[in-house]
Amino acid sequence: MLINTCLMRSRPASWRQTSQIRCLASASMRFMTTAPNNHKREGDISDAFASMSGKGSQPLPDRYRQLKLDLVRGHEEALIASWNRLLTTLHEENQVIAETRPSIVPEVDFSNNLEHDLKSKKTEIQKRGVAIIRGVIPEDAARAYKFEIEEYVRQNPQTRGFPANNPQVIELYWSSPQLRARMHPHMLHTQIALMTTLWHTSNPQTPISLHAPLSYADRLRIRQPGDAQFALGPHQDGGSVERWEPQGYGRGGVYDAIFAGSWEAYDPFDACGRERAATNCYDGLGACSMFRMFQGWLAMSRTGPGQGTLLVNPLVKETMAYALLRPFFRPVRVLRELGGDKGRFLDAGNWEFTAGDKMSSELQGATPGHGQEFPEGMHPHLELERTMVHVPEVRPGDFVVWHCDTIHAVDKTHNGTTDSSVLYIPVCPTSEANAQYVVQQRSAFCEGTPAPDFPGGKGESEHVGRPTEEYIRRLSDPAGVQSMGLEKLSVRGENTPGGKEAIDRANAVLGF
């Protein structure tokens, strides 16, 4: 049943407008933010990926060739040896994935001592980079979210989405169900448990808090049976070329071990360096500016493999190392020259390091301002045709999360008989940089415009029934209000000096 007090349909337009003005005064002006409105053009989720935008990828300028040379200078021999070890490991692990398929994805139950279950499966989740947390939101409540959203869209036919003629991914950020789900006590509890159990900081002085999640407003999907247009192939979020650039991840040294020729020493779950890495250097439409430890979505419908759902490559460490090293190696003989013999083509002896003048500027699948993609054939040792596996069947209220480096995709065609519907809800720690984004996001919420990372335009600014700050304060406990940057962040359970410092820095940025 729809909650009229949530969507405020029973209130006159003048009351809604007054509430929105009050929201602007209390959130934007009160915090003295100078963040500009979203200046980006209107668009949709296709703009985030070169393959879907229609622009395609363009050759990278020569400075990327020089960048590649600088990254590995002095480590060439170690890099070659590391690459060869990595290919051996991938060959073995790919076979395990291909044989195990969806059951390889770890699962835990929210109701069964979540922290204990996460700890017991910590090693497996960290290896796979993906997990399902069952029953985070009560099933009836999660199912009702979808019906409320559909009513919100019905009342506001100007709502945009992709594809434009039959939207499956909808450009909404501030609907009541989205806000309630993000700030639900169970969701915040789950996010804290995921961060504190699976992530760590090798340097306790690192200014990042794993105990205070910040809200990141993202879209939603209601994908109908038969849809084949939202066919998003294998990709990574959190930038593309930024992973090689010194002003991107290189600024934090996140991947130093990989470029130094010791991929085994890379720890995907060490937060050190990521808190200051710039993941969006080109202000793309849909590029992520916040550090999201996990991408995630909350199911609003029952969906299984092949029914318009998520696929992942469940090997986060090795695939990240391969994606970063692939631009430094090329095949001596291509598959056609080897008569289609895949084994000989993938053999380490058929791949050479492109030193000196042989180095190109290419970063396979990386395009400035877009996500990192993995087009067919560009990353052959990942064998994505057999290592991209569906997540198991989900029910409304299940929360699926995957590491920010995890390669993922969606079903090319929705072959189910009912809709495949989710709310995108990532897991974000508190850091100074994340707080800077939340300042802008807070203004966007009050104005009803799209969140800062996303395509611009009027968004929901003229939508009937758009919730206000007053609504948030009524529905949420203090932790939820804090996650939106509307109240001072509390120090909860901090166990590192850096965590406490991160809270102090974030509060200063937020205006408290």
Steps between C-alpha positions, in 0.01 A plus 500: 500500500632846413576731791346837421691676777823385338421620151295795628236459230234621742682832550430801277771608257563819695580296814743282305672804355528659844653180638753488217598861562538418868721207403720729291535743785579237760735284294659703222514849646545393861813306414640785287584266216646653186446184297354582157188339363559195281632664181491182294268449207200272528562135427461147629702197602619436144715814520722336762636241256670554168340188352144614585538872436546458126830688509723197517858510624759730346881450487664640811755780462872430517528616860349165603787319333742707704293440809522126449875518459531702821283258698723199445843658452756297696254216561486349153650160579297465820188595308556231238551234768192623686292488181602141436406396855168679462416313179561168674271597787227624268506177302440301820242731654301543180439126493366505855262784416378333180423180689334661803292775333244693719558293813848652523340826627513508884178561690423615854172566679429833665294336774766243596761709683622690197842594638574140600396365160708760317804411709452129440487557123746788491772319304258378234323835462832682470614256233178514302434872546125445510238392751125480557361612835158343528205681653651840579161666448175311581368346179160669506659841554752453217226383265291806589789729407451408135127570502556841660765587241270399216233730643755782537592458133133486399441832673807647333503389135793733426731254680789399276660158453681261269400417237291813450211322328467227765706583810659211687753706700324803642656839573367533853712577805268652761183293508369405843580127463858574395554724803336254738707211369831688519435616855330187633666392828552149360673640192732722705574210736587280201724764345695546822537123541628463143753780537633411845513124441639484148704821464790632706767769498859379509592842638279587802564870433316484168216756527207276416213375715351157440240558773308790345349427156415794278206490262558495124192572291478274198235392251265203492406229253162354416587274208213338316496148350638487148715811531823473301600868487650527848768251395793635697807281446789424737635816661644656814371814668707765674677643199701351216818683393519633857636162608824573313521874548703658784223754561259206536569184696871558457470788742420254777730222390209256507646273231873556561571132572351394167703749298814409696475137394343342809129460433469252788579782747205708383224508764163596351357554849759740634343846504832683526544727201149453366368776723697756300500339155313702238260264324337760275755722325285576195159582649323239293124444509476222755866487603529448875666770712452323834703209629250215501644198677223289356258552219164359590133467429195415704257261333137610468390192309574131478761450228720209396778426250407598146217721623659840445734473796866557593804304384839527670851368456557359851877550517563859599875508570628313197267667252599848618867412467440365149302805388783729611780293343328408173598833329869410544480168314398389154478163322791393283256315275128568491241226528441482126870439434486210743212333323259590776699305761394688814743315725802605294364853467462546877829332587738741677764429237277662238487833685776758500564810706476813285812682612635831370394596150256208484286653774168644379261741669221244508324410826265226384138593571582829678351828376526834685172596663357147473511174692762233439364247252614154397402458134509151356852383426692789659575319829519140382658340807199598710287265284197711579281293272512228767600683819218755517248327725149594606428583860258245647128568518406794723180598675376848590712636786819313409808722467761408238843663534818482295845653552571826319760322281272208408419443133123476458230509234126449450308241304495592133135400484245475779361152439281493811125547527492775765690825552858508631501797735772641727608815681869578449650558847881496538700484825702816567730576797558841649799692368568865430460450125175306543366776724583758232280308259221471758496880533412526130261208523323662793431809289378283212257325735355828620468632145367172362767489230698185408785400727829671398664201330207444268346668193355840582179684422189570707486146632230477766494871584143530370382152598179463695558323831876550526607456865657782700756527778217507752382165367847352541520617859164339575575165342862440599700454819805726556737273309287528187474877521877519554567282197335767285723773646206667674638459853841482662659157465541309824810305601365146530727208577809661352808289566768694312637853536443546128134410534443768760691753291285415198184579696643834611607593146167395354304702754708807417430452128129448569486824696475373857 
